[in-house]
Amino acid sequence: MSRAPEIYQTDLYSMFKEIGETAYRDIIAFYENHEVSFLQLDHFELLEVQISYATALFEVGRYHEFLALNDELLESVIFHNIKAFKGEDIFEKLIFKKAAAHYQLSELDVCERVLWELIRMNPNNTVASYLLKRCRIRKQPRFLLISKTISIAFFLISAGIIAIELLIIRPFFEDYGSTVEIVRTAVFIGGIVVLVSADGWHRVKTFHYVNRTIEEFKRKGVTSDSEKTFT
């Protein structure tokens, strides 16, 4: 009888392993129905189960719950000095997922801070650098907001010219129709040029800044494993 709990935990772990890796809702349901029992597993089995559960939470969009569990997993990985899990750097993977969750929640400042920490540890992490660029592009600077305002003003002026053209110019001053049409088209194109130019400049600046900073990290050297910390 004393071995019954051990046998039950083994069976429970085996049942969990039989669930498909991408069957996220099944993973969540199974884990949440047996959460207390899972806590009796040995550390590495529990870690594997919780990582699968955390991944499932992320994939179905339960980001707040994912972040709470992910922080616990990070602490566990650091405490037990686990450097690799299923052939991956589990520490980096968990940090990246943390950043991605904040990105999905539109918490862009936190996302950017986490990604910079990750890139400082590993400047060769191309996935992290890509998400960092997306994050900074999504954080629109003041000049881009001003440019969008100017662009909208151009579009509104163009719409106003169209109204005047249809209600006044065409019926009463048809000779000026071609001139008004040229002006209206020029104003509309001007709005597009302002919008596209500002957005393009923002993207170029972002890519240049991130790439330049990453190159600086590479020149200084990658942080050693013993120096890996995260707050």
URQUI-V515102 format. One record per residue. RES is the residue in one small letter. PSI is psi in degrees with one decimal (NA if undefined). Layout:
BEGIN
RES_PSI ; RES_PSI
END
This chain:
BEGIN
m_-28.5 ; s_-21.1 ; r_-3.7 ; a_-47.5 ; p_-39.1 ; e_-43.7 ; i_-40.5 ; y_-42.4 ; q_-39.5 ; t_-44.4 ; d_-40.9 ; l_-43.3 ; y_-41.8 ; s_-39.5 ; m_-40.5 ; f_-40.1 ; k_-24.0 ; e_-15.7 ; i_136.5 ; g_144.2 ; e_-28.1 ; t_6.8 ; a_68.7 ; y_-42.6 ; r_-34.1 ; d_-40.3 ; i_-45.9 ; i_-47.2 ; a_-44.5 ; f_-44.7 ; y_-45.8 ; e_-25.8 ; n_-19.6 ; h_24.4 ; e_-46.5 ; v_-41.6 ; s_-37.3 ; f_-30.8 ; l_-12.8 ; q_-6.6 ; l_162.0 ; d_166.3 ; h_-45.4 ; f_-35.7 ; e_-42.8 ; l_-40.4 ; l_-44.1 ; e_-43.8 ; v_-44.7 ; q_-33.5 ; i_-41.8 ; s_-41.4 ; y_-43.7 ; a_-42.3 ; t_-41.9 ; a_-42.1 ; l_-43.1 ; f_-46.4 ; e_-27.9 ; v_2.5 ; g_14.7 ; r_69.2 ; y_-37.5 ; h_-44.1 ; e_-39.0 ; f_-47.0 ; l_-40.0 ; a_-45.7 ; l_-38.4 ; n_-39.0 ; d_-38.4 ; e_-40.4 ; l_-39.4 ; l_-44.3 ; e_-41.1 ; s_-43.3 ; v_-41.7 ; i_-45.6 ; f_-42.0 ; h_3.4 ; n_47.8 ; i_117.0 ; k_-28.6 ; a_144.5 ; f_116.7 ; k_41.6 ; g_5.7 ; e_154.1 ; d_99.4 ; i_-32.1 ; f_-48.7 ; e_-39.6 ; k_-42.9 ; l_-38.5 ; i_-41.4 ; f_-43.5 ; k_-36.5 ; k_-46.5 ; a_-43.3 ; a_-36.3 ; a_-43.5 ; h_-34.7 ; y_-45.2 ; q_-29.1 ; l_4.5 ; s_24.3 ; e_73.7 ; l_-34.9 ; d_-43.6 ; v_-43.1 ; c_-47.2 ; e_-41.5 ; r_-44.3 ; v_-41.8 ; l_-38.6 ; w_-39.4 ; e_-42.6 ; l_-42.6 ; i_-31.6 ; r_-37.8 ; m_-38.4 ; n_89.9 ; p_-12.2 ; n_5.8 ; n_93.3 ; t_-31.0 ; v_-41.4 ; a_-40.6 ; s_-35.9 ; y_-45.5 ; l_-35.5 ; l_-42.3 ; k_-43.2 ; r_-40.0 ; c_-46.9 ; r_-33.8 ; i_-40.0 ; r_-27.4 ; k_92.6 ; q_123.8 ; p_170.9 ; r_-39.9 ; f_-32.4 ; l_-38.1 ; l_-40.0 ; i_-42.9 ; s_-40.0 ; k_-37.7 ; t_-43.2 ; i_-42.2 ; s_-44.0 ; i_-39.0 ; a_-41.5 ; f_-43.5 ; f_-38.9 ; l_-39.3 ; i_-41.5 ; s_-42.9 ; a_-39.7 ; g_-39.8 ; i_-38.9 ; i_-44.0 ; a_-44.7 ; i_-39.9 ; e_-43.5 ; l_-37.0 ; l_-28.0 ; i_-54.2 ; i_-54.5 ; r_-44.3 ; p_-34.9 ; f_-25.2 ; f_58.3 ; e_-26.7 ; d_-26.4 ; y_3.3 ; g_-44.9 ; s_-41.0 ; t_-44.1 ; v_-38.3 ; e_-40.4 ; i_-43.2 ; v_-45.6 ; r_-43.9 ; t_-40.5 ; a_-41.7 ; v_-43.0 ; f_-45.8 ; i_-37.3 ; g_-40.7 ; g_-41.4 ; i_-43.4 ; v_-44.4 ; v_-45.8 ; l_-49.7 ; v_-40.6 ; s_-45.0 ; a_-44.0 ; d_-42.6 ; g_-43.3 ; w_-40.3 ; h_-44.1 ; r_-41.8 ; v_-45.5 ; k_-42.3 ; t_-50.2 ; f_-41.1 ; h_-45.4 ; y_-48.0 ; v_-46.9 ; n_-42.0 ; r_-43.1 ; t_-40.5 ; i_-39.8 ; e_-36.0 ; e_-41.2 ; f_-41.2 ; k_-38.9 ; r_-33.1 ; k_-18.4 ; g_146.1 ; v_140.8 ; t_133.2 ; s_161.5 ; d_-35.4 ; s_-15.7 ; e_1.0 ; k_116.0 ; t_158.1 ; f_135.5 ; t_NA
END
